[in-house]
Amino acid sequence: MYKADKDITTKKSSTGKDAAKSVNSRNSRSKPQDNESSTYLRESQVHKMSPQEYEKKSDEIIEAIRSGKFIYDMSGSAR
């Protein structure tokens, strides 16, 4: 009676089917990068670079180290 007197309307709850549609299905997976290994830098690759090449790619190398996409394949557990 209170809601009718105050002119308050209630929304009907969504059915289970609406809730099920909002959930991602198995078929909508995101695809992995085609060539994910190319985004990683290896310590051995940096070691083979000339000083000039290192200077050109220094920002890319530092960003790879910070983001965890730098693979320590030479020093390994020595770090």
C-alpha positions in Angstrom: 0.0 0.0 0.0 2.8 2.4 0.9 4.4 2.0 -2.6 1.1 2.6 -4.3 0.5 5.7 -2.2 3.9 7.1 -2.9 3.7 6.1 -6.6 6.9 4.0 -6.4 7.3 1.3 -9.0 9.5 -1.7 -8.7 11.4 -3.2 -11.6 10.9 -6.9 -12.1 14.1 -8.9 -11.5 15.8 -10.1 -14.6 15.2 -13.7 -15.5 17.9 -16.3 -15.3 18.2 -16.3 -19.1 19.1 -12.6 -19.1 21.8 -13.2 -16.5 23.1 -16.2 -18.4 23.4 -14.1 -21.6 25.6 -11.6 -19.8 28.2 -14.2 -18.9 30.9 -14.8 -21.5 30.6 -18.2 -23.1 33.4 -20.6 -23.9 33.3 -19.7 -27.6 34.2 -16.1 -27.0 37.8 -16.6 -25.8 40.3 -14.0 -26.7 42.9 -15.3 -29.1 46.6 -15.3 -28.1 49.0 -13.2 -29.9 50.2 -14.8 -33.2 53.8 -14.4 -32.5 54.1 -13.9 -28.7 57.7 -14.9 -28.6 58.7 -11.9 -30.7 57.6 -9.6 -27.9 60.1 -11.0 -25.5 63.7 -10.0 -25.4 66.4 -12.5 -24.5 69.6 -11.6 -22.6 71.6 -13.5 -25.3 70.1 -11.2 -28.0 71.1 -8.1 -26.1 74.6 -9.6 -25.6 75.1 -10.0 -29.3 74.1 -6.4 -30.1 76.7 -3.8 -31.1 77.0 -0.8 -28.9 75.3 1.3 -31.5 72.4 -1.1 -31.8 72.1 -1.3 -28.0 71.8 2.5 -27.9 69.1 2.5 -30.5 67.1 -0.2 -28.6 67.9 0.8 -25.0 64.4 2.2 -24.3 62.8 -1.1 -25.7 65.2 -3.2 -23.6 64.5 -1.2 -20.4 60.7 -1.4 -21.0 61.0 -5.2 -21.5 62.9 -5.6 -18.2 60.3 -3.5 -16.3 57.3 -5.3 -17.8 58.8 -8.8 -17.2 59.2 -9.6 -20.9 63.0 -10.0 -20.6 64.3 -13.5 -20.5 67.5 -14.1 -18.6 68.9 -17.0 -20.5 72.6 -16.4 -19.9 72.9 -15.5 -16.2 69.9 -17.5 -15.2 69.9 -18.1 -11.4 73.1 -16.1 -10.9 71.1 -12.9 -10.5 
